[in-house]
Amino acid sequence: MSTVMITGANRGLGLEFARQYAADGWHVIATCRRPDDAAELNDLKNCEVQALDVTDFAAVTALAKQLSGTKIDVLINNAGVYGPKGDSLNSINFDAWPDVMKTNVMAPLHLSESFAPHVAASDFKCIATLSSKMGSMTDNSSGGSYIYRSSKAALNAVMKSLSHDLDELAINVIILHPGWVRTDMGGPNGLIDAPESVSGLRQVIANASPKNSGGFFNYDGTPIDW
Ligand SMILES: NC(=O)c1ccc[n+]([C@@H]2O[C@H](COP(=O)([O-])OP(=O)(O)OC[C@H]3O[C@@H](n4cnc5c(N)ncnc54)[C@H](OP(=O)(O)O)[C@@H]3O)[C@@H](O)[C@H]2O)c1
């Protein structure tokens, strides 16, 4: 049985990842901040729910220790925040910026380094991270969203470096754009629902290899320019 570990698995894309992998017979290690409030997650079969705030680095280290000896085929860094809405020029909430960077950039890196031994011990050996096209310079034709865009651009840089550094452990690191998805973050005007996004993303993950490690991919598998 293959094992996937997912952060922020109580709602949105994270919950859908947990649902789909569990339905396919994977063992799911689903992490979220408040397991007691995660009824849908707790109801899934093949799913072990662990409390984890990804910005609590000591807790991440402790969970990695608790799970030492567990092989994790796919680690999905999914948890993320948008930050304050409407951060347009002259009304930017600079005070909120560091927390977004901690959640979206530093936490996925700390998670990845902490669980690299678990992933390296598995058969499939993949770390997949939910970024966003909003972190792409090429795609930025509308400006604004300074905080979120910069966090996802930095996340891309971090994951690209990680792909090189984890070469020696034969871990493939892929960076994902889920599309504009109707979740709490994506809002009701998104273009697709979570099941469509996640089934595409799972296919992209299944195709991870040393050849495409360090790449940035749309949910339909198309490479995205940085
Ligand atoms: N939806 C889109 O259109 C879209 C587009 C591009 C990229 N993405 C990316 O895809 C990922 C998932 O997005 P989504 O649409 O599913 O967002 P969402 O519905 O807002 O869900 C975000 C998830 O992240 C969790 N989270 C936030 N901070 C956390 C922390 N410190 N520790 C643990 N969990 C934390 C939330 O947990 P709580 O319930 O505890 O807050 C929640 O489970 C994010 O990285 C997002 O940036 C989404």
The ligand as an SDF file (V2000), in Angstrom:
LIG
                    3D

 48 52  0  0  0  0  0  0  0  0999 V2000
   -8.0670   27.5840   -4.9030 N   0  0  0  0  0  0  0  0  0  0  0  0
   -7.3250   28.0880   -5.8550 C   0  0  0  0  0  0  0  0  0  0  0  0
   -7.8410   28.6110   -6.8640 O   0  0  0  0  0  0  0  0  0  0  0  0
   -5.8160   28.0090   -5.7730 C   0  0  0  0  0  0  0  0  0  0  0  0
   -5.0900   28.5100   -6.8650 C   0  0  0  0  0  0  0  0  0  0  0  0
   -3.6990   28.4400   -6.8260 C   0  0  0  0  0  0  0  0  0  0  0  0
   -3.0640   27.8590   -5.7410 C   0  0  0  0  0  0  0  0  0  0  0  0
   -3.7940   27.3860   -4.6910 N   0  0  0  0  0  0  0  0  0  0  0  0
   -3.0430   26.8080   -3.5730 C   0  0  0  0  0  0  0  0  0  0  0  0
   -3.5470   25.5190   -3.2570 O   0  0  0  0  0  0  0  0  0  0  0  0
   -3.4040   25.2600   -1.8520 C   0  0  0  0  0  0  0  0  0  0  0  0
   -4.7560   24.8630   -1.2630 C   0  0  0  0  0  0  0  0  0  0  0  0
   -5.6660   25.9210   -1.5360 O   0  0  0  0  0  0  0  0  0  0  0  0
   -7.2330   25.8340   -1.2370 P   0  0  0  0  0  0  0  0  0  0  0  0
   -7.9000   26.5200   -2.3540 O   0  0  0  0  0  0  0  0  0  0  0  0
   -7.6350   24.4610   -0.8640 O   0  0  0  0  0  0  0  0  0  0  0  0
   -7.3060   26.7940    0.0410 O   0  0  0  0  0  0  0  0  0  0  0  0
   -8.3160   26.8200    1.2770 P   0  0  0  0  0  0  0  0  0  0  0  0
   -9.6360   26.2790    0.8760 O   0  0  0  0  0  0  0  0  0  0  0  0
   -8.2300   28.2110    1.8110 O   0  0  0  0  0  0  0  0  0  0  0  0
   -7.6310   25.8030    2.3210 O   0  0  0  0  0  0  0  0  0  0  0  0
   -6.3700   26.1210    2.8520 C   0  0  0  0  0  0  0  0  0  0  0  0
   -5.9390   24.9920    3.7650 C   0  0  0  0  0  0  0  0  0  0  0  0
   -4.6370   25.3240    4.2830 O   0  0  0  0  0  0  0  0  0  0  0  0
   -4.7030   25.1640    5.7010 C   0  0  0  0  0  0  0  0  0  0  0  0
   -3.7470   25.9930    6.4010 N   0  0  0  0  0  0  0  0  0  0  0  0
   -3.5180   27.3230    6.3140 C   0  0  0  0  0  0  0  0  0  0  0  0
   -2.5520   27.7000    7.1740 N   0  0  0  0  0  0  0  0  0  0  0  0
   -2.1590   26.5720    7.8320 C   0  0  0  0  0  0  0  0  0  0  0  0
   -1.2260   26.2980    8.8420 C   0  0  0  0  0  0  0  0  0  0  0  0
   -0.4740   27.2590    9.3890 N   0  0  0  0  0  0  0  0  0  0  0  0
   -1.0680   25.0030    9.2580 N   0  0  0  0  0  0  0  0  0  0  0  0
   -1.8120   24.0190    8.7330 C   0  0  0  0  0  0  0  0  0  0  0  0
   -2.7510   24.2200    7.7800 N   0  0  0  0  0  0  0  0  0  0  0  0
   -2.9250   25.4870    7.3540 C   0  0  0  0  0  0  0  0  0  0  0  0
   -6.1450   25.5310    6.0660 C   0  0  0  0  0  0  0  0  0  0  0  0
   -6.4250   25.0610    7.3730 O   0  0  0  0  0  0  0  0  0  0  0  0
   -7.4830   25.8070    8.3670 P   0  0  0  0  0  0  0  0  0  0  0  0
   -8.8420   25.2780    8.0050 O   0  0  0  0  0  0  0  0  0  0  0  0
   -7.0050   25.4110    9.7180 O   0  0  0  0  0  0  0  0  0  0  0  0
   -7.3600   27.2880    8.1000 O   0  0  0  0  0  0  0  0  0  0  0  0
   -6.8780   24.7900    4.9640 C   0  0  0  0  0  0  0  0  0  0  0  0
   -6.9570   23.4180    5.2670 O   0  0  0  0  0  0  0  0  0  0  0  0
   -2.8060   26.5360   -1.2500 C   0  0  0  0  0  0  0  0  0  0  0  0
   -1.4170   26.3960   -1.0960 O   0  0  0  0  0  0  0  0  0  0  0  0
   -3.1520   27.5990   -2.2930 C   0  0  0  0  0  0  0  0  0  0  0  0
   -2.2430   28.6860   -2.2600 O   0  0  0  0  0  0  0  0  0  0  0  0
   -5.1490   27.4500   -4.6790 C   0  0  0  0  0  0  0  0  0  0  0  0
  1  2  1  0
  2  3  2  0
  2  4  1  0
  4  5  1  0
  4 48  2  0
  5  6  2  0
  6  7  1  0
  7  8  2  0
  8  9  1  0
  8 48  1  0
  9 10  1  0
  9 46  1  0
 10 11  1  0
 11 12  1  0
 11 44  1  0
 12 13  1  0
 13 14  1  0
 14 15  2  0
 14 16  1  0
 14 17  1  0
 17 18  1  0
 18 19  2  0
 18 20  1  0
 18 21  1  0
 21 22  1  0
 22 23  1  0
 23 24  1  0
 23 42  1  0
 24 25  1  0
 25 26  1  0
 25 36  1  0
 26 27  1  0
 26 35  1  0
 27 28  2  0
 28 29  1  0
 29 30  1  0
 29 35  2  0
 30 31  1  0
 30 32  2  0
 32 33  1  0
 33 34  2  0
 34 35  1  0
 36 37  1  0
 36 42  1  0
 37 38  1  0
 38 39  2  0
 38 40  1  0
 38 41  1  0
 42 43  1  0
 44 45  1  0
 44 46  1  0
 46 47  1  0
M  CHG  2   8   1  16  -1
M  END
$$$$
